[in-house]
Amino acid sequence: MAENRHKSLGLSDERVLEMFRTMLLARKIDERMWLLNRSGKIPFVISCQGQEAAQVGASFALDLEKDYALPYYRDMGVVLAFGMTAKDLMLSGFAKAEDPNSGGRQMPGHFGQKENRIVTGSSPVTTQVPHAVGIALAGKMEKKDFVTFVTFGEGSSNQGDFHEGANFAGVHKLPVIFMVENNKYAISVPVSKQLACEKVSDRAIGYGMPGHTVDGNDPLAVYAVVKEAADRGRRGEGPTLIEAVSYRLTPHSSDDDDRTYRERDEVAEAKKKDSIVTFANYLREQKILTEEKEAELNKELDDLVNEATEYAENAAYAEAESAMNYVYEE
């Protein structure tokens, strides 16, 4: 049997199977959303495919009862781990009144859910970074021991918001985990035209924090570095910058044609490292994912996605009269 990596990280068989379940659910919801979009039923999809391992591996290393998540628009794996449901995400895709993120008023991928400490994202990229730093500062002032976990793309790491937030967090030793999901493309611009340094994590030293680059297709490797970063933050040792390197398997969004800027061979090659396949293989080697268990899991998740789709498709849209609610003081 292959090396038992999860046990050495203190993860039980049940826990790693739950990680895989969350990754697979994110993939199945995402795939369904593309079909709904292509059949004209939902207007827009921005995909997590290829990044589930980093999202779920990181989330499982956090305290899901008290830590705060400030996700970016691809983070379906993060928000599912933090407590959102397939139904919540489908309601968002269909832009229905019950959408917990925005009541059907905002594009999908702008996650926010107070009860699960998922802090509302905004359309301009990277604005979540200073917010994560501010929440960490408030927690430190109130002597609470939560950490804030904020994610963004490698393109976003070139924005001023990241640099200001990282500098402030470094100076004040705040419990923030900055995780860059490096999927190799900022829309159509490859990473070679975005960064002069070799790795995004090379930037950490400028802000007085440790920087780690990790295989974003390996949920256990991501779990290990995020767990270490969370422990550091809780001990008052300050922030950490983590770069999880993966690959975006889909176009940037349902409105993008990625054939204009990358070769099909490149995408096909990346699919060989797809974490849904490679992590399933690891779990099979460990005798955790048996044939029977796998069939059961696929059926459970397919039923869940079907049910969520049907519910969201038939749910009510927001009433026109409510358009101005929460905009002005009542």
N, C-alpha and C positions, 0 to 999 in steps of 0.2 A: 504493500500500500504506500502511496506517495506520502511525503512528509505532512504531518498533521499541523498545519500552520495556525489554524484558528484556535486550537486548544492552547498553544503557546502564547496567544494574545488574551487568554482568559475568556474566550467565546465558546459557549456550548454549541452542540450540534443543532439544537432547536433555534438558537439565536442566528446562526449563519443561514439556516434554512429560511428564517423570517427575512433576513437581508435579501436573499435571492427572490423570495416572494414579492418583496417591495419593488425590486428592480424589474421583475417580470411584469408586475401590474403596471408600472410606469410605461414600459414598452408597449403593452397591449392597449392601454388607453391611447397612447400616442399614435399607434398604427390605425386604430379605429378613427381617430380624429382626421387623419389624412384621407381615409375613405369617405368620411362625411363631408369633408371639404371638397373633394373631387366630384362628389355627387351633388354639390350645390346646397348642402344642408347647413353647413357652418362656414362663416366667412373667412376664418384665418387660423393658421396653425403655426406655432413656433416650437420646434421639436427638441426633445431631450435625447433622442436616439444616439447611442454611442457614449453618453456621459452618465448613464445610470450608476455605474460602479462607484465613481467619485462621489456622486450626490448621496447615495445610500450608505456607502462605507463611512463617509464623514458624519452623517447624521446619527448613525448608530453609535458613534464614539462620544456623543453628547448626552447631556441629561435632558431627555425629552419632556420632563415634567417642569423644568425651570429655566433652561437656556432659551435664548432668543435667536430666531432665524431671520435673516434679511436676505431673501433669495433673489437671484436674477431670473430673467424670464424663461430660461430653459429648465428651471429646477423642479420638475415634476417629482423626481425621486426624493428631493428634500422635503417638499410639502406633504407628500404621502407619509413619509417617515414621521413627520411632526404631527400628523393626525388628520390631514385632509382626506376626503374619501373620493372614490371614483365618481360618485354622484356629484359632489362639489365641483370637480373639474369639468365634468360634462355640462353642468349648468352654466359654467363660465364659457365653455366652447359655444354653446347655443345662445349665450347672452340673455339668460332668463332672469326674472325678478328674484328668484331664490339664490342666484349666484352669490356665495358668501364673500367673494373678493370685492365686488363692486355693485352688486345688484343688477348686473347686466349692462353697466354703463361704461366699462373699460374693456380694452382688448384682452384676450386670454394671455396668461403669462404674467399678469400684474397681480401677483399673489398677495393676499392679506387676510388674516383671520385672528382676531384678538384672542379668542379662547385658547388657541394653540401657540400664542406668542410668535406668529408669523407676521412680520411688520410690512405694511403695505409698500409695494414698489411703485416706481414712477416711470413714465416713458423715457425721459432723458437718461441714458445709461450712467451708472456709477453713483447716482445720487444716494443710493442706499449705504454707501461706505461711511460718509460722515454721520449718518443717522446711527449706524451700528456703534460708532465710536462714542457718540453722545449717550446712547443707552448704557454702554459700558461705564462711562464716567458717572452717570447717575447711580448705577449699581454700586460702584466703588464708594461714592459719597454716602450711600445708605448702608454700607457695610454688608451687602448681599453677596453671595458667592456664585452667581450665575456668570456664564460667559456669553458673549454675542458672537454669532457665526454669520459671516457675510461672504457671499459669493459674487463673482463677476467674471466676465471673459477676459482673455489676454489683451484684446483690443481696448477694453475699459481700463486696463492698468496704465494706459497712457494718458488718462484724463486727470485733470487737476484734482478732482474730488478724491481719487485714490491717494495721491501724494500728500495732500493736506491731512486727510484722515489718518494715514499711516504715520505721518510725522507727529501729529498730536497724540496718537495712541502710544507711540514709542516714548515720547517725552514724559508722559504721565503714567507709563507702565499700566495700561488698561487691559482688561481681559478680553481682547478681541482676537478672533481667528479670521484672518483674511485668506480666503481660498479662491485662487484664480483657476477657473476651468479653462485650460488652454486647449481649445479644439482646433487649433492651427489656422483658423480663418476669422477675421473680423469682417463679416459679410463676405465680400469678395477679395479682401486684401490678405495675402498670406503672411504668416508670422515673420518671415524674412524681411518684409517691408514695414513691419510695425516696431521691431525692437532692434537696437544696436547691440545690446548685450546678448549673451548667449541664452540666458534663462531669465524668466520673470523673477524668479527667486533671488537672483543676483542683486535685486534692488533692496532687499531686506536690510543689508548692512548699513545703508545710508540712513535708515530710520532706527537703528539700534535694536533690531530684533532678529531672531533666527529665521533663516529662509530654507525651505526644503522643496526640492522637486521630486515628485513621486509619480509612479505609473498609474495614471488615472483609469486604466482598464482593470486594475487589481483592487477590488474593494477592501481586501485585508491590509494591503500596504497603505491605502488611504486611511483606513480605520486607525492603524498604528500611529501615524504622524499626527492625526487630529486629536487622538486620545492624549498624546504627549503634550500637544499645544493647549488642550483644555485643562490638563493638570497644572501646567505652568501658569496659566491665567488665574486659576483658583488659588494658587499659592502666592499671588501678587507679583509674579515675575514678568508680567507684561504680555504684549501681543506676539503673534507668530504669523509669518507669511508662508503659505503653502501653495505650490503650483502643481496641480494635478493634470498631467498631460494625457489627452485622449484624442478623439477625432470626431468631428461632426459628420454622421453618416447620411444626413439628409441635406437638401438645400437649406439656406439660412432660414427661410420661412416658406409658407405656401405660395408666396408671391415672387419667389426667387428662382432663377434657372441656373443652377450651379455648373451646368455644362459649359457655360461661357468662361469659367475661370479655373476649372480643374479637370484633369483627365479622368476618364472612367476607370482606368487601371489603378489609379491612386486610391479611389474609393473602394474598389474591389479588394485591394491589398489590405486596407484598413479593416474591412469586414472580417478578415481572418482573426483579428484580435478583439472582436466584439465580445464584451464582458458577459453578455447574456449566454453566449456559447462557452466561453472559457471558464466562467465561474460554475456553470452547470457541470462541466467536465470535472472540475475539482471536487464538487460535491458528490458526483458519481463515484469517483476514485475513493472517496472517504466513506462510501456506502451510506451516505446521508440521503441522497436523492436516488431512491430506487425507481424502477420502471413504474411500479404501482403508485408510488408517491407522486411521481412526475405527471402521470395521467390524471390523478386526482387534483393536483394543483392547477393544471391547465384547464380542467373542466370548471373548477371553482372560480378561477379568474375570468374565464370566458363568460360564465354566467353573470358574474359581477359587472363586467363591462356591458354586456347586453342589457342588463337591468338598468344600469346607470344611463345608457343611451336612450332607452325607451322612456324612462322617467323624465329626462331632461328635454327630450324632443316634444313631449306632451305637456310640459310645464308652461305656466303663463309668462308672457313678457311683462316687463314693468309697465305700469300705466303711464300714459303720456303726461297726465297731470302731476306725476311725481318728479318730473324732470328737474325742477328747481329745489327739491328737498335737499337739505344739508349744504346748500350753497351759500345762502344768506341766513342770518340769524332770524329765527321765526318770531 
